[in-house]
Amino acid sequence: MTIAEFTLTLFTISNSVRILAYVPQIFRAATDPSGAQAVSCATWGLFLLSNVSAAAYSIVNNEDWMMAAMFFGNSAGCSAILLVAALRRSQHRNRVTQLKALECQCPAL
């Protein structure tokens, strides 16, 4: 096996596993009762930008559609985490707002 074949194999395996690694993060964000506050949208947004730019580079500079597909898969994982976190934060914010409104309507006993 040449160095080029080895590095391609390592890249393919690690990025395939990385795509699967998004699932637990998505699940945790979706089930977090505090509105996925522990998810850093800035970090995941940067990961998304990095993966999209790597996919574009793979297509434009190398014409390597297989590598681009791998990076687009990682982009989809990052996007899913960002969307779930945004949804959960919105739901959490709405619940907090409704609870505050109810507290204002009910006088203290």
Secondary structure, DSSP 8 states (H G I E B T S, - for coil): --HHHHHHHHHHHHHHHHHHHHHHHHHHHHH-TT-STTS-HHHHHHHHHHHHHHHHHHHHTT--HHHHHHHHHHHHHHHHHHHHHHHHHHHHHHHHHHHHHHHHHS---
